[in-house]
Amino acid sequence: MSLNNIKSEIENYVNSSNLTELQVVERLQDFYFNKKVNENLKPYKKGHKKVSEITKDLKISPRKFYAILKKKNIEHKIYNKSKTE
């Protein structure tokens, strides 16, 4: 499938719905990001993949990844970087 086909499909979808091209692209981006997150959560739950590897694959910060884990109610360790005296 070429880029022109994708553009025409997006334009057809925009004409049939009441969304703009940017809204369609944002929804597609959210869909594929969530798909990639879910693919990486399975090995994380089993302990086969570390947070640093996942955040590198997804190109997000660890803080954002922990927010995703909290949102999905997945148990994880929270490290406190501040020193207690």
C-alpha positions, 0 to 999 in steps of 0.5 A: 500500500502506498502513501497515496492510497493511505491519504485517499482512504483517510480522505474517504473516511473524513468525508463519511464521518464528521472528523477532520484529517488531524483527528483521524490521524491522532486516533490512528496514532493513539491506536497504534501506540496502545497496541505497542504498549500492550505488546510490551506489557506482556513481557514486562508482567512476566519479568522478561523485559525491563522498563528501560528497554520498553521506554526505549522502544516506545520512545517515552519517559519512564515516568510516563510508562509508570503512569500507564501502568498505574492507569491499567492497574498493573502492579509495579515497584515505585523507587524513591530517589530522595534520600531519607535522613 
